[in-house]
Amino acid sequence: MLAITLMLIGLVALLLTGLPIFAGLSLFGGFLLAGEPGGLDAVSDLIFAKTGMYVLVAIPLFAYMAHIMIRGRIVDDLYTTAHTLTRHLPGGVGIATIVACMIFSSISGSSVATALTIGAVAIPQMIRYGYAPKMAYGLVAAGGTLGILIPPSGPMILYGVATDTSISGLFMAGVLPGFLLSGIFMAYCAFKQWGTPRAERASWGEMGRAVRQSAWAIALPGLVLGGMYAGLFTATEAAAIGAVLALLIAGLAYRSIGLREIWQCAIEASRTSAMLFMILAGAAVFSYALTKLMIPQQVVALVLELQIGPYGFLLLMMLMLFVLGMFLESIAIILITSPVIMPVMAHLGINPIWYGVLLVINLEVAMITPPVGMNLFTIKGVVPSASMGEIIRGAMPFVLLMTLGMLLVMLFPQIALVLPESMININAQ
């Protein structure tokens, strides 16, 4: 156990130096393998096998779809539509912010992009309607985290690849927990803003015009997810269909994008994907090193010795992930922990899709937890005049709310599993 602990501490310390994740994982894994007879012989074949998987095609395609939708200004009207529909409710402006975050999350797959895009519009509006600045900052920071829970989700794809878990199943498993967290945020917002002034209810005509204005932005995620749920196509095929539809919508329906922008989107999606593939290559080396050293088997033996059971193990993992999330990026956490714990989960009978959702919710918490919570810095970028202390104080209630949501999903697994279990062809990637 001491050797395992020292190994993980050494890797975390290496990554905290600022070394890129792919380099840290590759160098550390290579160092461990160098002491094993023939340990480095299979590394090149391993990397090619891991990065040549068909399912990874979904990463650049989903990234391309998101860039097309954003650059084509298809999502610009989301907040206006949400505000028109909810402005008369208690906390209506905040509720509109969460609704816009939900829809944008299902397009971008990025927490930072969601907080950045929605925050620039929503924060001034909330302050204008009497929200305390720290409440506005915290709401957008937390709403932005939905980007990695509501599909498509980059971390879910990486987790699925690292653990050989159905990505379509993971995507569907994130839908209801995403709605649950959104509902908790909305309820908190309505409670906090109950006595503040509300805008006049929009007429049916205004509502209809607002919905028509952003109909394509709302419809595209529904078509992609609905097709996966019905078994019409896999996650990889859904990414391709989503990218083609985004191109058609931006180019023909909105006429808001030209050949230059299409090329720029392709370059940006390629850069993002190349970075992730390099990280996967490093993770393959690290995972292979752990297997050669029989680390997963030692962890299984330790858990058996402790006799903590499935829920005890999950609580222990959630605590460890919370601590790691304060210092490491979500991708590093997924790829460091997954190879070690998968054999333990298999032995304890823990559904990997259920655990994947709990993992992603924990990573969402990390996005708004200092010292390296990315969404906190994103809000600071949106509102340079805000102090980091005020942003952190605004986010802290949402850390508790997200922890509540995570506990509910832990206590009631069907919140995450009901949609995947009812899917057609769940094993399709």
ZAVOLO-334338 format. One record per residue (C-alpha): residue number from 1; x, y, z. Coordinates in pm, 1 decimal, always signed. Layout:
! ZAVOLO-334338
<site NUM,<X,Y,Z>>
...
! end
This chain:
! ZAVOLO-334338
<site 1,<+0.0,+0.0,+0.0>>
<site 2,<+288.4,+235.5,+79.4>>
<site 3,<+433.7,+182.8,-268.3>>
<site 4,<+97.3,+262.2,-432.7>>
<site 5,<+54.7,+577.8,-223.9>>
<site 6,<+406.9,+700.7,-298.8>>
<site 7,<+354.2,+629.6,-668.6>>
<site 8,<+34.7,+836.8,-687.2>>
<site 9,<+189.7,+1117.8,-481.0>>
<site 10,<+487.9,+1121.5,-715.5>>
<site 11,<+266.9,+1145.6,-1023.8>>
<site 12,<+48.6,+1420.2,-876.7>>
<site 13,<+360.1,+1614.4,-771.1>>
<site 14,<+499.4,+1581.0,-1125.2>>
<site 15,<+177.0,+1715.2,-1280.0>>
<site 16,<+164.5,+2002.6,-1031.1>>
<site 17,<+497.9,+2128.4,-1165.6>>
<site 18,<+309.8,+2247.9,-1472.5>>
<site 19,<+431.4,+1968.8,-1698.1>>
<site 20,<+171.0,+1892.2,-1968.8>>
<site 21,<-55.0,+1602.0,-1874.5>>
<site 22,<+47.2,+1383.3,-2168.4>>
<site 23,<+417.5,+1432.8,-2088.9>>
<site 24,<+368.1,+1362.5,-1718.3>>
<site 25,<+176.1,+1040.9,-1778.7>>
<site 26,<+418.3,+922.8,-2049.3>>
<site 27,<+735.8,+1000.0,-1853.7>>
<site 28,<+607.1,+854.6,-1528.1>>
<site 29,<+474.1,+541.9,-1699.1>>
<site 30,<+797.3,+502.2,-1894.2>>
<site 31,<+1002.2,+539.9,-1576.0>>
<site 32,<+800.9,+261.9,-1408.7>>
<site 33,<+832.6,+36.3,-1713.8>>
<site 34,<+1208.0,+92.6,-1747.0>>
<site 35,<+1265.1,-122.6,-1441.2>>
<site 36,<+1061.3,-413.9,-1580.7>>
<site 37,<+1216.4,-670.7,-1819.1>>
<site 38,<+1082.0,-593.3,-2167.5>>
<site 39,<+854.3,-330.5,-2018.9>>
<site 40,<+911.7,-73.8,-2293.8>>
<site 41,<+891.9,-316.7,-2586.3>>
<site 42,<+514.9,-296.1,-2635.8>>
<site 43,<+472.3,+79.3,-2579.8>>
<site 44,<+460.1,+186.4,-2945.7>>
<site 45,<+204.8,-81.4,-3040.8>>
<site 46,<+2.1,+8.2,-2733.6>>
<site 47,<-12.0,+378.6,-2823.4>>
<site 48,<-115.7,+311.1,-3182.9>>
<site 49,<-384.6,+68.0,-3066.9>>
<site 50,<-525.2,+312.5,-2810.4>>
<site 51,<-532.2,+620.2,-3032.2>>
<site 52,<-654.4,+430.3,-3339.1>>
<site 53,<-987.1,+327.6,-3185.7>>
<site 54,<-1290.9,+398.1,-3402.4>>
<site 55,<-1487.6,+550.8,-3114.2>>
<site 56,<-1234.5,+835.6,-3083.9>>
<site 57,<-1364.1,+978.8,-3411.6>>
<site 58,<-1647.2,+1120.9,-3198.9>>
<site 59,<-1410.1,+1367.0,-3028.7>>
<site 60,<-1316.4,+1584.2,-3330.8>>
<site 61,<-1667.8,+1555.4,-3475.1>>
<site 62,<-1843.4,+1673.1,-3157.3>>
<site 63,<-1582.6,+1949.7,-3121.6>>
<site 64,<-1644.5,+2053.5,-3482.4>>
<site 65,<-2022.1,+2058.4,-3427.9>>
<site 66,<-1978.2,+2283.7,-3123.8>>
<site 67,<-1745.8,+2527.1,-3304.0>>
<site 68,<-1983.2,+2549.5,-3601.5>>
<site 69,<-2282.3,+2621.1,-3375.8>>
<site 70,<-2095.5,+2885.5,-3177.8>>
<site 71,<-1914.7,+3055.7,-3467.6>>
<site 72,<-2233.8,+3045.6,-3674.8>>
<site 73,<-2410.6,+3241.6,-3397.0>>
<site 74,<-2682.6,+2977.8,-3379.3>>
<site 75,<-2675.7,+2983.7,-2997.7>>
<site 76,<-2676.1,+3362.6,-2957.9>>
<site 77,<-3051.8,+3378.7,-2897.7>>
<site 78,<-3062.7,+3106.8,-2629.8>>
<site 79,<-3053.9,+3338.9,-2330.3>>
<site 80,<-3309.6,+3577.5,-2479.6>>
<site 81,<-3548.7,+3287.9,-2542.1>>
<site 82,<-3502.8,+3144.2,-2192.4>>
<site 83,<-3550.4,+3488.5,-2036.0>>
<site 84,<-3869.4,+3550.4,-2234.3>>
<site 85,<-4019.4,+3221.6,-2113.3>>
<site 86,<-3919.9,+3249.2,-1744.1>>
<site 87,<-3884.3,+3619.3,-1659.9>>
<site 88,<-4212.5,+3635.2,-1463.7>>
<site 89,<-4110.4,+3356.2,-1223.4>>
<site 90,<-3940.4,+3411.3,-884.3>>
<site 91,<-3573.1,+3426.5,-969.3>>
<site 92,<-3673.5,+3420.7,-1335.6>>
<site 93,<-3351.5,+3576.6,-1467.2>>
<site 94,<-3143.1,+3320.0,-1280.0>>
<site 95,<-3367.8,+3037.7,-1399.3>>
<site 96,<-3325.5,+3165.0,-1755.5>>
<site 97,<-2949.4,+3151.2,-1703.4>>
<site 98,<-2963.6,+2785.5,-1598.4>>
<site 99,<-3195.3,+2694.5,-1888.3>>
<site 100,<-2955.7,+2863.0,-2131.6>>
<site 101,<-2663.3,+2680.2,-1969.9>>
<site 102,<-2845.0,+2346.6,-2008.6>>
<site 103,<-2909.6,+2395.7,-2379.3>>
<site 104,<-2565.5,+2539.2,-2450.7>>
<site 105,<-2406.8,+2249.2,-2260.5>>
<site 106,<-2575.4,+2002.6,-2492.9>>
<site 107,<-2407.1,+2179.5,-2783.9>>
<site 108,<-2062.7,+2276.0,-2656.4>>
<site 109,<-1970.9,+1987.6,-2422.7>>
<site 110,<-1745.0,+2234.0,-2240.5>>
<site 111,<-1791.1,+2386.2,-1895.7>>
<site 112,<-1558.3,+2678.1,-1960.5>>
<site 113,<-1723.6,+2764.1,-2294.5>>
<site 114,<-2068.1,+2750.2,-2131.6>>
<site 115,<-1970.9,+2978.3,-1841.8>>
<site 116,<-1791.2,+3218.5,-2074.9>>
<site 117,<-2065.1,+3246.0,-2337.8>>
<site 118,<-2368.2,+3259.3,-2107.4>>
<site 119,<-2192.5,+3461.8,-1837.8>>
<site 120,<-2115.9,+3752.1,-2070.8>>
<site 121,<-2489.9,+3798.5,-2130.4>>
<site 122,<-2647.5,+3677.3,-1806.7>>
<site 123,<-2435.7,+3835.0,-1532.2>>
<site 124,<-2517.9,+4199.5,-1622.9>>
<site 125,<-2886.3,+4106.4,-1655.1>>
<site 126,<-2899.6,+3940.3,-1312.4>>
<site 127,<-2728.0,+4232.8,-1141.3>>
<site 128,<-2969.3,+4468.3,-1318.4>>
<site 129,<-3264.2,+4276.3,-1169.5>>
<site 130,<-3132.5,+4304.5,-813.4>>
<site 131,<-2920.9,+3993.1,-776.3>>
<site 132,<-2621.7,+4022.0,-544.8>>
<site 133,<-2309.6,+4015.0,-764.5>>
<site 134,<-2167.4,+3710.0,-586.7>>
<site 135,<-2495.4,+3523.1,-645.7>>
<site 136,<-2476.0,+3603.0,-1017.1>>
<site 137,<-2113.9,+3490.8,-1037.2>>
<site 138,<-2180.5,+3166.3,-850.2>>
<site 139,<-2489.0,+3082.3,-1055.7>>
<site 140,<-2308.5,+3116.2,-1389.2>>
<site 141,<-1998.7,+2933.0,-1262.2>>
<site 142,<-2214.6,+2642.2,-1141.8>>
<site 143,<-2444.4,+2647.6,-1444.3>>
<site 144,<-2139.3,+2629.9,-1666.8>>
<site 145,<-2029.0,+2302.8,-1510.3>>
<site 146,<-2330.2,+2133.7,-1671.9>>
<site 147,<-2122.9,+2136.9,-1990.9>>
<site 148,<-1944.1,+1813.7,-1895.6>>
<site 149,<-2250.3,+1632.1,-1756.4>>
<site 150,<-2519.3,+1698.1,-2015.5>>
<site 151,<-2403.8,+1522.8,-2335.2>>
<site 152,<-2203.9,+1541.8,-2547.7>>
<site 153,<-1925.1,+1537.5,-2291.0>>
<site 154,<-1553.1,+1513.1,-2356.6>>
<site 155,<-1472.5,+1368.5,-2011.8>>
<site 156,<-1739.1,+1100.1,-2061.3>>
<site 157,<-1580.9,+998.4,-2391.4>>
<site 158,<-1237.8,+975.1,-2226.5>>
<site 159,<-1377.8,+776.0,-1934.9>>
<site 160,<-1559.8,+544.1,-2175.1>>
<site 161,<-1241.3,+483.5,-2374.4>>
<site 162,<-1028.6,+434.9,-2061.3>>
<site 163,<-1271.5,+184.1,-1906.8>>
<site 164,<-1425.8,+27.3,-2218.9>>
<site 165,<-1769.7,+154.1,-2114.7>>
<site 166,<-2049.1,+233.7,-2362.0>>
<site 167,<-2022.4,+602.3,-2451.8>>
<site 168,<-2383.3,+609.6,-2572.9>>
<site 169,<-2485.3,+468.9,-2235.4>>
<site 170,<-2277.2,+728.3,-2050.7>>
<site 171,<-2429.1,+1009.0,-2255.7>>
<site 172,<-2783.3,+899.7,-2176.2>>
<site 173,<-2691.7,+846.1,-1810.0>>
<site 174,<-2590.3,+1212.9,-1781.3>>
<site 175,<-2925.6,+1352.0,-1899.0>>
<site 176,<-3144.7,+1304.6,-1589.3>>
<site 177,<-2869.2,+1391.5,-1337.2>>
<site 178,<-2807.1,+1704.3,-1547.2>>
<site 179,<-3175.9,+1793.7,-1520.1>>
<site 180,<-3166.0,+1713.8,-1146.5>>
<site 181,<-2875.7,+1950.8,-1080.6>>
<site 182,<-3038.1,+2216.7,-1297.9>>
<site 183,<-3361.6,+2181.5,-1100.4>>
<site 184,<-3173.1,+2215.0,-770.2>>
<site 185,<-3001.0,+2530.8,-896.8>>
<site 186,<-3333.9,+2676.4,-1014.2>>
<site 187,<-3505.8,+2601.1,-683.1>>
<site 188,<-3221.4,+2765.5,-491.0>>
<site 189,<-3234.8,+3067.2,-719.6>>
<site 190,<-3612.1,+3103.3,-679.2>>
<site 191,<-3577.1,+3075.4,-299.3>>
<site 192,<-3299.3,+3334.9,-277.9>>
<site 193,<-3475.8,+3582.1,-508.8>>
<site 194,<-3835.5,+3535.0,-389.7>>
<site 195,<-3885.6,+3894.9,-280.9>>
<site 196,<-3705.5,+4069.0,-565.2>>
<site 197,<-3890.2,+4250.9,-848.9>>
<site 198,<-4005.8,+4038.2,-1142.3>>
<site 199,<-4054.4,+4129.7,-1503.0>>
<site 200,<-4394.4,+4120.7,-1666.5>>
<site 201,<-4507.6,+3786.8,-1809.9>>
<site 202,<-4441.7,+3758.9,-2182.8>>
<site 203,<-4741.3,+3724.0,-2412.4>>
<site 204,<-4800.9,+3400.4,-2601.9>>
<site 205,<-4695.3,+3577.5,-2917.8>>
<site 206,<-4363.8,+3684.7,-2763.5>>
<site 207,<-4301.7,+3333.2,-2637.3>>
<site 208,<-4374.8,+3183.2,-2978.0>>
<site 209,<-4140.5,+3424.4,-3154.5>>
<site 210,<-3865.1,+3360.9,-2900.0>>
<site 211,<-3889.7,+2983.1,-2940.1>>
<site 212,<-3886.7,+3009.2,-3319.1>>
<site 213,<-3580.3,+3232.3,-3298.5>>
<site 214,<-3369.3,+2963.5,-3130.3>>
<site 215,<-3553.1,+2654.9,-3256.6>>
<site 216,<-3251.4,+2508.9,-3437.3>>
<site 217,<-3023.4,+2548.3,-3135.2>>
<site 218,<-3282.0,+2364.6,-2924.3>>
<site 219,<-3364.9,+2096.9,-3182.0>>
<site 220,<-3014.9,+1978.8,-3278.3>>
<site 221,<-2918.2,+1827.0,-2939.0>>
<site 222,<-3259.7,+1660.6,-2918.2>>
<site 223,<-3213.4,+1499.7,-3258.7>>
<site 224,<-2865.6,+1372.0,-3173.3>>
<site 225,<-2956.7,+1235.9,-2828.2>>
<site 226,<-3292.2,+1103.3,-2945.2>>
<site 227,<-3125.2,+908.4,-3223.5>>
<site 228,<-2881.2,+749.1,-2979.4>>
<site 229,<-3159.0,+662.7,-2734.5>>
<site 230,<-3370.3,+503.2,-3007.3>>
<site 231,<-3074.9,+299.2,-3127.3>>
<site 232,<-3071.6,+464.6,-3469.0>>
<site 233,<-2701.1,+540.2,-3440.9>>
<site 234,<-2404.8,+507.5,-3205.1>>
<site 235,<-2227.9,+794.1,-3028.9>>
<site 236,<-1967.7,+810.9,-3306.1>>
<site 237,<-2233.0,+818.5,-3576.6>>
<site 238,<-2427.1,+1076.6,-3373.6>>
<site 239,<-2120.1,+1300.5,-3373.9>>
<site 240,<-2095.2,+1278.6,-3753.1>>
<site 241,<-2468.1,+1347.7,-3798.9>>
<site 242,<-2450.1,+1638.7,-3553.0>>
<site 243,<-2155.7,+1793.4,-3737.8>>
<site 244,<-2331.3,+1766.1,-4076.4>>
<site 245,<-2656.5,+1909.0,-3938.0>>
<site 246,<-2468.9,+2196.6,-3772.8>>
<site 247,<-2307.4,+2278.0,-4106.8>>
<site 248,<-2643.2,+2271.3,-4285.9>>
<site 249,<-2814.7,+2483.7,-4021.7>>
<site 250,<-2537.6,+2745.0,-4007.0>>
<site 251,<-2481.0,+2753.6,-4382.2>>
<site 252,<-2832.8,+2722.7,-4519.8>>
<site 253,<-3086.9,+2808.6,-4249.5>>
<site 254,<-2897.2,+3092.9,-4077.8>>
<site 255,<-2654.8,+3181.1,-4359.3>>
<site 256,<-2417.8,+3294.2,-4085.4>>
<site 257,<-2103.4,+3103.4,-4176.7>>
<site 258,<-1879.3,+3090.8,-4483.5>>
<site 259,<-1594.0,+2876.8,-4610.4>>
<site 260,<-1337.4,+3072.7,-4408.7>>
<site 261,<-1524.6,+3012.8,-4082.0>>
<site 262,<-1580.3,+2645.1,-4167.7>>
<site 263,<-1204.0,+2605.8,-4215.1>>
<site 264,<-1131.8,+2789.8,-3888.7>>
<site 265,<-1371.8,+2558.5,-3700.9>>
<site 266,<-1193.7,+2256.5,-3848.3>>
<site 267,<-855.7,+2388.3,-3729.9>>
<site 268,<-985.5,+2457.4,-3377.3>>
<site 269,<-1149.6,+2113.2,-3351.8>>
<site 270,<-826.5,+1950.8,-3476.4>>
<site 271,<-618.3,+2129.0,-3213.9>>
<site 272,<-849.8,+2021.1,-2933.2>>
<site 273,<-858.9,+1662.7,-3057.8>>
<site 274,<-482.0,+1639.2,-3105.6>>
<site 275,<-430.0,+1748.2,-2746.1>>
<site 276,<-673.0,+1484.9,-2617.5>>
<site 277,<-517.6,+1210.0,-2831.5>>
<site 278,<-172.0,+1292.2,-2693.8>>
<site 279,<-311.6,+1268.9,-2341.3>>
<site 280,<-470.5,+931.1,-2425.6>>
<site 281,<-134.9,+808.0,-2555.5>>
<site 282,<+29.6,+905.8,-2227.7>>
<site 283,<-251.8,+744.5,-2031.9>>
<site 284,<-204.4,+419.8,-2228.0>>
<site 285,<+161.2,+406.1,-2119.3>>
<site 286,<+71.1,+482.0,-1757.8>>
<site 287,<-211.1,+225.9,-1751.6>>
<site 288,<+15.4,-40.8,-1903.0>>
<site 289,<+277.6,+30.9,-1636.1>>
<site 290,<+21.1,-12.9,-1358.8>>
<site 291,<-89.8,-344.2,-1511.0>>
<site 292,<+267.7,-472.0,-1540.2>>
<site 293,<+330.5,-384.5,-1175.0>>
<site 294,<-1.6,-547.3,-1073.0>>
<site 295,<-115.9,-230.2,-896.8>>
<site 296,<-491.3,-286.4,-965.7>>
<site 297,<-472.1,-634.6,-811.5>>
<site 298,<-307.7,-490.6,-500.3>>
<site 299,<-583.4,-230.2,-469.9>>
<site 300,<-849.4,-503.9,-499.3>>
<site 301,<-677.1,-699.6,-222.2>>
<site 302,<-664.2,-388.9,-3.3>>
<site 303,<-1036.9,-315.7,-49.4>>
<site 304,<-1119.1,-678.9,+34.4>>
<site 305,<-909.1,-652.6,+347.0>>
<site 306,<-1083.0,-333.4,+458.2>>
<site 307,<-1430.8,-483.5,+391.7>>
<site 308,<-1583.4,-142.5,+318.1>>
<site 309,<-1841.7,-260.6,+62.7>>
<site 310,<-1965.1,-81.4,-252.3>>
<site 311,<-2102.3,+232.4,-85.9>>
<site 312,<-1803.7,+265.4,+145.1>>
<site 313,<-1575.5,+240.8,-156.4>>
<site 314,<-1780.4,+500.5,-348.8>>
<site 315,<-1772.1,+744.8,-56.9>>
<site 316,<-1397.3,+697.3,-23.8>>
<site 317,<-1351.1,+754.5,-398.9>>
<site 318,<-1570.9,+1065.4,-401.4>>
<site 319,<-1365.7,+1212.9,-116.1>>
<site 320,<-1039.5,+1132.8,-294.4>>
<site 321,<-1169.1,+1277.4,-622.3>>
<site 322,<-1278.8,+1594.4,-443.1>>
<site 323,<-928.0,+1644.3,-305.1>>
<site 324,<-763.0,+1567.8,-640.0>>
<site 325,<-1006.7,+1804.5,-812.6>>
<site 326,<-872.0,+2098.0,-613.0>>
<site 327,<-530.7,+2055.0,-776.8>>
<site 328,<-557.1,+1857.1,-1103.1>>
<site 329,<-748.6,+1893.2,-1429.6>>
<site 330,<-1044.4,+1662.5,-1485.7>>
<site 331,<-876.7,+1474.5,-1772.7>>
<site 332,<-576.9,+1388.4,-1555.2>>
<site 333,<-803.2,+1266.6,-1274.7>>
<site 334,<-999.5,+1037.3,-1507.2>>
<site 335,<-694.1,+882.5,-1666.9>>
<site 336,<-495.9,+842.4,-1343.2>>
<site 337,<-768.8,+682.1,-1133.3>>
<site 338,<-965.5,+472.4,-1383.5>>
<site 339,<-707.0,+196.9,-1450.5>>
<site 340,<-659.6,+145.6,-1076.8>>
<site 341,<-1022.3,+125.8,-964.9>>
<site 342,<-1194.8,-58.8,-1249.6>>
<site 343,<-1099.7,-407.1,-1118.1>>
<site 344,<-1223.9,-302.6,-772.4>>
<site 345,<-1556.0,-185.7,-915.3>>
<site 346,<-1595.4,-508.7,-1109.7>>
<site 347,<-1534.0,-709.2,-792.3>>
<site 348,<-1781.2,-500.1,-588.6>>
<site 349,<-2045.7,-509.0,-862.3>>
<site 350,<-2050.4,-130.3,-915.2>>
<site 351,<-2202.7,-32.3,-1250.1>>
<site 352,<-1932.8,+159.5,-1444.3>>
<site 353,<-2194.7,+386.1,-1606.5>>
<site 354,<-2333.1,+482.6,-1265.6>>
<site 355,<-1983.0,+547.7,-1133.8>>
<site 356,<-1901.1,+749.7,-1447.6>>
<site 357,<-2186.7,+990.2,-1371.8>>
<site 358,<-2077.5,+1026.6,-1007.9>>
<site 359,<-1723.3,+1089.7,-1129.1>>
<site 360,<-1834.8,+1362.7,-1369.5>>
<site 361,<-2048.6,+1535.8,-1103.3>>
<site 362,<-1743.2,+1534.5,-876.5>>
<site 363,<-1538.0,+1684.1,-1157.2>>
<site 364,<-1806.8,+1952.1,-1193.1>>
<site 365,<-1754.5,+2041.7,-828.8>>
<site 366,<-1381.2,+2070.3,-900.9>>
<site 367,<-1460.0,+2330.4,-1169.5>>
<site 368,<-1580.7,+2574.8,-899.8>>
<site 369,<-1347.8,+2475.7,-616.2>>
<site 370,<-1030.9,+2677.4,-545.9>>
<site 371,<-739.7,+2691.6,-597.4>>
<site 372,<-760.3,+2576.5,-962.6>>
<site 373,<-1136.4,+2580.0,-1035.7>>
<site 374,<-1139.7,+2675.2,-1404.9>>
<site 375,<-1489.5,+2826.7,-1401.6>>
<site 376,<-1388.2,+3064.1,-1122.7>>
<site 377,<-1115.3,+3207.4,-1343.6>>
<site 378,<-1356.6,+3213.0,-1637.0>>
<site 379,<-1597.6,+3434.6,-1441.3>>
<site 380,<-1305.8,+3657.5,-1344.5>>
<site 381,<-1230.4,+3690.8,-1716.9>>
<site 382,<-1593.3,+3781.9,-1791.7>>
<site 383,<-1608.1,+4036.8,-1506.2>>
<site 384,<-1254.0,+4169.5,-1450.9>>
<site 385,<-1374.3,+4413.1,-1182.8>>
<site 386,<-1496.2,+4128.0,-958.3>>
<site 387,<-1262.7,+4009.2,-684.4>>
<site 388,<-1168.9,+3641.7,-682.2>>
<site 389,<-1279.6,+3622.5,-318.5>>
<site 390,<-1630.0,+3740.1,-410.2>>
<site 391,<-1651.4,+3487.4,-696.5>>
<site 392,<-1543.0,+3202.9,-467.1>>
<site 393,<-1794.0,+3303.8,-198.0>>
<site 394,<-2067.8,+3309.3,-460.1>>
<site 395,<-1974.4,+2959.1,-580.2>>
<site 396,<-1956.7,+2792.9,-236.6>>
<site 397,<-2335.0,+2738.4,-190.4>>
<site 398,<-2339.2,+2563.0,-527.4>>
<site 399,<-2061.8,+2328.0,-416.1>>
<site 400,<-2300.4,+2213.5,-141.6>>
<site 401,<-2593.3,+2189.8,-384.6>>
<site 402,<-2388.8,+1981.6,-628.1>>
<site 403,<-2275.8,+1755.7,-343.7>>
<site 404,<-2644.5,+1707.7,-257.9>>
<site 405,<-2716.2,+1614.7,-620.1>>
<site 406,<-2425.4,+1368.8,-619.8>>
<site 407,<-2553.3,+1203.6,-300.2>>
<site 408,<-2901.8,+1169.4,-451.7>>
<site 409,<-2757.5,+995.7,-759.2>>
<site 410,<-2551.9,+772.7,-528.7>>
<site 411,<-2852.9,+678.3,-314.9>>
<site 412,<-3086.1,+636.8,-613.7>>
<site 413,<-2876.5,+486.3,-897.7>>
<site 414,<-3177.7,+468.0,-1129.6>>
<site 415,<-3160.4,+845.2,-1174.7>>
<site 416,<-2853.2,+773.8,-1385.3>>
<site 417,<-2935.5,+423.6,-1507.0>>
<site 418,<-3300.7,+434.9,-1613.9>>
<site 419,<-3231.5,+584.8,-1957.4>>
<site 420,<-2928.0,+368.2,-2043.6>>
<site 421,<-3110.0,+53.0,-1931.7>>
<site 422,<-3405.2,+134.3,-2156.1>>
<site 423,<-3187.7,+216.9,-2458.3>>
<site 424,<-3176.3,+1.3,-2767.8>>
<site 425,<-2827.9,-133.4,-2841.2>>
<site 426,<-2663.0,+12.7,-2528.7>>
<site 427,<-2333.9,-159.2,-2602.1>>
<site 428,<-2281.9,+40.8,-2919.5>>
<site 429,<-2007.2,+297.9,-2889.9>>
! end
